Amino acid sequence: MQPFVPVRRNYFKVFDANADKIGMLGGNLPASVAAFYVRASAILEDFETMSSPIFATWDLPQQQEYFTVTADLIDETMADGKKTIDQLRAFAE
Protein backbone atom coordinates (compact mmCIF):
# COMPACT_ATOMS: atom_id res chain seq x y z
CA MET A 1 0.00 0.00 0.00
CA GLN A 2 1.29 3.45 -0.93
CA PRO A 3 1.92 5.80 2.01
CA PHE A 4 -0.37 8.77 2.26
CA VAL A 5 0.43 11.77 4.44
CA PRO A 6 -2.16 14.46 3.78
CA VAL A 7 -0.99 18.01 4.45
CA ARG A 8 -3.87 20.32 3.75
CA ARG A 9 -3.22 23.26 6.02
CA ASN A 10 -0.65 26.01 6.19
CA TYR A 11 1.26 25.12 9.33
CA PHE A 12 3.54 28.12 8.93
CA LYS A 13 1.07 30.98 9.40
CA VAL A 14 2.97 32.49 12.34
CA PHE A 15 6.26 32.38 10.44
CA ASP A 16 4.65 33.80 7.29
CA ALA A 17 3.08 36.65 9.24
CA ASN A 18 6.37 37.56 10.93
CA ALA A 19 8.99 36.74 8.31
CA ASP A 20 9.56 40.42 7.59
CA LYS A 21 10.61 40.93 11.22
CA ILE A 22 13.02 37.99 11.45
CA GLY A 23 16.06 40.27 11.22
CA MET A 24 15.20 41.70 14.64
CA LEU A 25 16.35 38.48 16.24
CA GLY A 26 20.00 39.29 15.66
CA GLY A 27 23.06 37.10 15.37
CA ASN A 28 22.61 33.91 13.39
CA LEU A 29 19.02 33.41 14.60
CA PRO A 30 17.38 34.78 11.43
CA ALA A 31 19.30 32.29 9.29
CA SER A 32 18.62 29.42 11.71
CA VAL A 33 14.88 30.10 11.89
CA ALA A 34 14.56 30.58 8.13
CA ALA A 35 16.56 27.40 7.45
CA PHE A 36 14.24 25.42 9.73
CA TYR A 37 11.15 26.61 7.86
CA VAL A 38 12.73 25.98 4.46
CA ARG A 39 13.56 22.41 5.46
CA ALA A 40 10.13 21.88 7.00
CA SER A 41 8.54 23.06 3.75
CA ALA A 42 10.73 20.63 1.81
CA ILE A 43 9.57 17.80 4.08
CA LEU A 44 5.94 18.67 3.40
CA GLU A 45 6.70 18.62 -0.33
CA ASP A 46 8.28 15.19 0.13
CA PHE A 47 5.11 13.96 1.84
CA GLU A 48 3.12 15.31 -1.10
CA THR A 49 5.41 13.47 -3.52
CA MET A 50 5.07 10.21 -1.59
CA SER A 51 1.30 10.59 -1.65
CA SER A 52 1.13 11.26 -5.38
CA PRO A 53 0.05 8.61 -7.90
CA ILE A 54 3.36 8.90 -9.76
CA PHE A 55 5.27 7.74 -6.66
CA ALA A 56 3.46 4.40 -6.87
CA THR A 57 5.01 3.86 -10.30
CA TRP A 58 8.57 4.09 -8.95
CA ASP A 59 10.32 0.81 -8.32
CA LEU A 60 10.91 -0.28 -4.73
CA PRO A 61 14.60 0.75 -4.54
CA GLN A 62 13.69 4.27 -5.75
CA GLN A 63 10.93 4.54 -3.16
CA GLN A 64 13.21 3.25 -0.40
CA GLU A 65 15.89 5.79 -1.33
CA TYR A 66 13.32 8.59 -1.27
CA PHE A 67 12.10 7.44 2.15
CA THR A 68 15.68 7.30 3.44
CA VAL A 69 16.56 10.77 2.17
CA THR A 70 13.34 12.20 3.59
CA ALA A 71 13.92 10.51 6.96
CA ASP A 72 17.44 11.95 7.06
CA LEU A 73 16.06 15.41 6.27
CA ILE A 74 13.51 15.04 9.08
CA ASP A 75 16.25 14.03 11.53
CA GLU A 76 18.47 16.96 10.50
CA THR A 77 15.58 19.40 10.66
CA MET A 78 14.56 18.23 14.12
CA ALA A 79 18.13 18.47 15.44
CA ASP A 80 18.62 21.95 13.98
CA GLY A 81 15.18 22.97 15.23
CA LYS A 82 16.08 21.97 18.79
CA LYS A 83 19.31 24.01 18.59
CA THR A 84 17.37 26.98 17.24
CA ILE A 85 14.82 26.70 20.06
CA ASP A 86 17.66 26.79 22.58
CA GLN A 87 19.10 29.88 20.88
CA LEU A 88 15.67 31.55 20.85
CA ARG A 89 15.20 30.87 24.54
CA ALA A 90 18.61 32.35 25.32
CA PHE A 91 17.78 35.39 23.16
CA ALA A 92 14.50 35.92 25.04
CA GLU A 93 16.20 35.93 28.45
ChimeraX attribute file (.defattr): number of C-alpha atoms within 10 A of each C-alpha:
attribute: neighborCount
match mode: 1-to-1
recipient: residues
	/A:1	4
	/A:2	11
	/A:3	11
	/A:4	12
	/A:5	14
	/A:6	11
	/A:7	12
	/A:8	8
	/A:9	7
	/A:10	9
	/A:11	12
	/A:12	11
	/A:13	10
	/A:14	9
	/A:15	14
	/A:16	11
	/A:17	9
	/A:18	9
	/A:19	13
	/A:20	9
	/A:21	10
	/A:22	14
	/A:23	12
	/A:24	9
	/A:25	14
	/A:26	10
	/A:27	11
	/A:28	11
	/A:29	18
	/A:30	16
	/A:31	14
	/A:32	18
	/A:33	20
	/A:34	14
	/A:35	16
	/A:36	19
	/A:37	16
	/A:38	12
	/A:39	18
	/A:40	19
	/A:41	15
	/A:42	15
	/A:43	17
	/A:44	17
	/A:45	13
	/A:46	18
	/A:47	18
	/A:48	16
	/A:49	16
	/A:50	21
	/A:51	17
	/A:52	15
	/A:53	10
	/A:54	9
	/A:55	17
	/A:56	15
	/A:57	10
	/A:58	11
	/A:59	9
	/A:60	11
	/A:61	9
	/A:62	12
	/A:63	16
	/A:64	12
	/A:65	11
	/A:66	16
	/A:67	15
	/A:68	12
	/A:69	13
	/A:70	18
	/A:71	13
	/A:72	12
	/A:73	17
	/A:74	16
	/A:75	12
	/A:76	14
	/A:77	19
	/A:78	15
	/A:79	12
	/A:80	17
	/A:81	19
	/A:82	13
	/A:83	13
	/A:84	20
	/A:85	14
	/A:86	12
	/A:87	16
	/A:88	15
	/A:89	10
	/A:90	9
	/A:91	12
	/A:92	8
	/A:93	5
